[in-house]
Every structure is written in structure tokens, then in C-alpha cells.
Amino acid sequence: MSGLKLFRTDTTNGGMTEVVPRLAEVEADVQGLVEAHMETLLGVRFLASEYSTGPVHGGRIDSLGLDENGSPVIIEYKRGTDAGVINQGLFYLAWLMDHRAEVELLVRDRLGTTAAAQVLWSAPRLICIAGDFTRYDVHAVREHRRSIDLVRYRLFGSDLLGLETVASVSGGMQVARRARRRAVARAAADVQGPSMVELASTVDEVLLGLGDGVNRVERKQYRAYQRLRNFACVCPPQRSKLLVYLKVAPKDVDLVPGFTRDVTGLGHHGTGDLEVQLRTPRDVERARELFRASYAAA
């Protein structure tokens, strides 16, 4: 975003006017804007603002939420560039892991007992939103074993907000992709024969290879692939097909019976309104553009 220029067209005079990017006046302005639209912007359900970590720990978490997969999320904000934002967030993340019962009680009070019972403690996340980050910040997050997203913001004019993911690291990045592929193959083998094992492995490889910063989150009912938000959810193989749900608007797709289906408003595991049914490697090739479109939207 540091190199992005935004222009407003003047349809009357046929001219162009640059919309100059700016930082917020104060940090609280960014926090208030994100908290008011957290699910739309980040795919995170809001839990609390300025959450106190108690007299012993002596801190306040800027924002606390729960993402699409049930992972607890801490969000820290800085108006400009601040080298301390990552360490501050990790400090709170350590507190979070030591106070699981307290967090689950908060989730129950705000989102209900079902959400509280499904909190995914294997993948807690830290999202840092700031005016900018240094190359040292980017290097630092890659040295940690936590899921961390660095997000740069800019305000354009009076009504536009831009968010750019500068770095995204999964807590599971240390696991070799070959080992992850073996885990996928074993899971598929429990249900199907060699063809479905190979299909599941191929889809996993394609989704992980779409770009940098793709994180994979394992849930019992599905496997989510996310950037800042989920862009694909893969369900365990059925007898003859693999179901993938994408964040692509079904109305923008030429639906093909037996291959793509609009599941808006229909109950299913994972997130996304477009269902893609994969039966053969050729189906995976047909679905690549849809995978890329969902990745770009995330």
C-alpha cells in the first residue's frame, strides 16, 4: 500500500483527482473503526475492547475476538510505526494461553455456549494493525512460533480505509510441507482409497501454493486455508468426491451442475457460499481460477 496511488474520476470534466493517503489523528480512531466492522474487515467476531488482564499482569488488550475457525485473536493497534507492537501483542498472547477458562467464559457470555465449546486453542492469533512496519518487524515475526499478521492501514479521503497484509506467519510454519502432505494423505486414507488420497493431497498442495502467508487450520469437521481471513475450507473426503467451500460470490460464477453450487444460506461445515465438488484431478485444474479468486478476495 505504500506504493499504491488512488484516484477519483471526475465524470463531469473528464479529469482525475488523487486521493491522498493519511494516517489517523490518534490510534483510537483506527481501533474504533476496526472494532465497529471487525467481522467485515478481518473475519473476526468482536468480543471485547480494552480488555483488562488483571492487576498482576497489569495490561489491557486493545481488541479481543474469535476468528472464523474459533481461534482466539488479539488485535493491537499503532497509529504509525512502533517497534514495540509485536512484543506487546506476544506478551498478551502468553497471558491469553494461561487464562483459557476466563476467555471461554467471555466467549460464552458474548457469543453463546456453542461458540465457547468450540474455541480452537491450538491456533491463537495476533494481528498487529499499524501505519507501517520495518523490515526488522517482518523478520521478527518469522522467527516466532505463533500465528502473527502484520497489517498496514491507510485512510483515503473521508470515507475510504485500506488494509494491506505486510506479513503473515502461521504457528505451524515449522512443519515441513512434506509432513503436512502425509498427514492429509493419512486422513483421506481413513475414508477412501488411493484416488481420494491423491486428490486430497493435490488440493492441499495447490491451496498452500497460491502465495505467501497461507496458513492452514485443522478442525474436526474441515480444514481451513486462510490469509487474514479464510479463503477455502476443505471437508473430509466423501465416497466419491471432495467438497471445497470458497469465498467467491456465486452470482459472479457460471454455475455448473455437479461441479459448482450456490450454498448461500445453507448449512455446511466451514465458511464460504460457493461449493466446489472435486472428483478427479481434472476437476482440480478446472477449479484453479476459482481458488485464485477466493485467495485474492481474502
N, C-alpha and C positions, 0 to 999 in steps of 0.2 A: 504493500500500500504506500510505502514511502516513495515509490516511483509512479504511483497512479495519479493521473490527472482526470478530473471530472468536469464536463462542460454541459451547460444548459443551452438548448437550442432556442433561438428566437424565431418562431414560425412567422411572425409578422414582418420582421425586417430581414429574415434570412441570415441572421448573424449567430455568433456563438459567444457565450459568456462563461469564463472559467469560474467554477465554484471552488473557492479556496478552502483547503482543509485547515482545521484548527483543533487544538486541544480544549478540553473542558475548562471552565473557570476554576472549578475545585473538584477534587476527587469524588466527593459525594454526588456530584451531578452524574458521573458515569455510573456509579453504584445504583443510584435511584432509577436510572433509565434501564439498566440491565435487570434489576430486580422486578421491575414492573412488567417486563416482557421476557423473562428468563427462559420459558419453555420455547418460545418462538425463536429466540436468538441462539440458545445453547442446547436446546433439547433437555433442559434440566427443570424439574419441578421444584418450586421455591419452598423452603422450609422455614428459614429464619434469617433475620438481618441483625448484624452486630451481636452475634451470639456469644454470651459470656462463657469463658472456660473456667470460671470459678476463682476464688481468692488465692488459692495456692499457685495455680498456673498463671493467673493474672493476665489474661488476654481477652481479645474479642475477635471472633471470626467475622470478617466482613459479610459474607453470604454463605449460607449452608443450603444444600439442595440434594436431590436424588435424581440421577440420570435415567434414561430410558430403559436401562437394564437393571436398575435397582442399586447401582453403585453410589455410595455417598460421595458428594462433591463439595469441596471447599473452593470458594472463589475469592481471590484477593485482588484489590484494585490499586492502581497508582496513576495519578494524573499524567505524569511524564515518565522519565526513566529513573528507576530506583533499583540499585543493585541488591537491596535487602528483601525485595518482594518474594523471591523464590525461597530463601531461607525462612522467612516469616511464615510462608504457607506450609513448608515442611514441618515447622515447629507445631503448627496447629494440626497437621495431618497425624503426627505422632500422638497428640492428645486425643484425636478422634478415635484412633485404634485402641486406645486404653480406656475409652468410655463408650463402648458399643451399646451397653444397655441403656444409657442415657439418650443416645442418638435414636435408638429404636423406639424409645418411649415418645420422643419428639415426632418421629415419623408416624407413629400410631395416632397421636393427637391431631396431626395436621392432614395426614393422607389416609388414615384408616388401618385396621388390623391386618388386612391382606398385604398392603404395601410393607408394613413393619415386618411381617413374617418372611418377606422375600428380599430383604436387604442383602446385597451381594458384597460381603466383606473381603472377598479375595481381590477386588479391583477398585479400591478407593482412589479418587482422582483429585488433583489440584489444578485449577485453572487460574492463571495469572493474566489479568487484563490491564494493560498499561499503554502509555503513549508511545513507548518504544522499548526495545531491548538491545543489549550489546551482544557482540559475538561471544563474550565470556558467559553471558546468561545462557545462550544457546548451547554452548559447550557444557555448562554445568548441569543442565537438565539431562543431558545424555549420559552423565556419569552416575545418575541416581537410579535406584531400582523401584521407583514409583511412577505412576501414570501422571504425567505433567503436560499441560498445554500452555504455551505462551501465545497470547492473543493481543495483537496490536489494534488499537481503535483510532478512529478519526471521525470528527464531526464535520459535515459539509453543509454549509448554509444553516438554515434554521430547522430543517426537518429531515436530514439525512445522517445516518450512522453507518460507518464502515467498520467491519471486523475482518482481520486477516490473521490466520494461524501462522505464526513465525516458526514454531517448533512444536512437535507433538511426539511424546515418547511414552510407550506402554511399559507398565511394570513387568511385563513378560518378555521384553525385548531380548533378554539374555538367553532365552531358549532358542536353540538353533531351529531354522525353518525345517530342516530335515526331520528333527524330532517332532515338530508340530505336525508335519505331514503324516508321520507314523501314528500319532495319536488320533488324527482324523480317520486314517485307514482302519485302525482298530475299532473305533466307534461304529463305522459303517459295516465292518465285517460281522459285528454282533447281530446285524439285522439282515444283511444281504450278501450276495456272492461277490466274486471278483469284479464284475462290471460296475456295480454300485460303489464298491470301494474305490475303484479308479476314478469314477465320476466325481465322487465327493472330494477326492484328493486334487483333481483338476480344478474344481471350482474354488477350493481353498487357495490354490496357487495363483489363480487368476485374480481373485479379490485382494489378496495380500500384495500382489504385484502392480496394482493400479497406480501407486505413488508412494511417496514418503509419508510417514506418520500414520499408517494404517494399523490400528490396534484391534486385536481380536479378543472378545469377551465370551467366556463359556458360561452358558446357563443350561439347566437341565432340559428345558424344552426347545432351545435353539442356540445357535452360535451367532453372535453379533459382530459385524465388522464396522468399525467407526473411525471417523476422523474426530472432529469436535463433536459430531452427532453420529448416530447410526446411519449407514447408507445401505447396508444389506444385512438380512437375517436369514440364516440357512437352518432349516429344520432337519431333524434326523431323517435318513432315507426311508421312504415307504417301499412297498414291494417292487414297484417298477418306476418310481420317479423320485426326484429331489425337488423340494419346494424352496424357492428363494423369494423373499419379500424385499422390495426396493422402495426408496423414497423418490419415486417418479410419478408424476400426476398421470393417472390412467387416461384422462381425457386428451393428453398430448401423445398418446401411443395408438397405433393401429392395432387393436387387439386381435389376436389370432386364437381361435378356439383350440384348446388342448396345449397351448403354449403360454399365453398371457391372459390374465384375468383381473378385472377390477374387483377388489375386495374392500372397497371403502364401506365402512360401517359394519363389516362382517367380522366376527370374532376369529382370531387366529393368533398363534404364537409369534412373538417378535413384533417389529414395527415396519410400517410401510403399507401403502394402499395398492401397490401393483404386485401381483403374484406371478412368478415365472416358474413354469413347470419344465424340469430338465429330465430327459430320459436317455439321451445319447451325447457323446462328445460334440456332435454337430449342433445340438441344441445350445451347448455352452458357447460355441462360436457365434451362433445367432444372437445370443444374449449379451455379448461383449459390449455393444454400444449402449445397451440399457444399463449395464454395470457402470460404464464410464459416466453416463448422465447422472446416475444416482450419486456416484463418488463426487462429481463436480458440485452437485447441489448441497452436499454435506459440508 
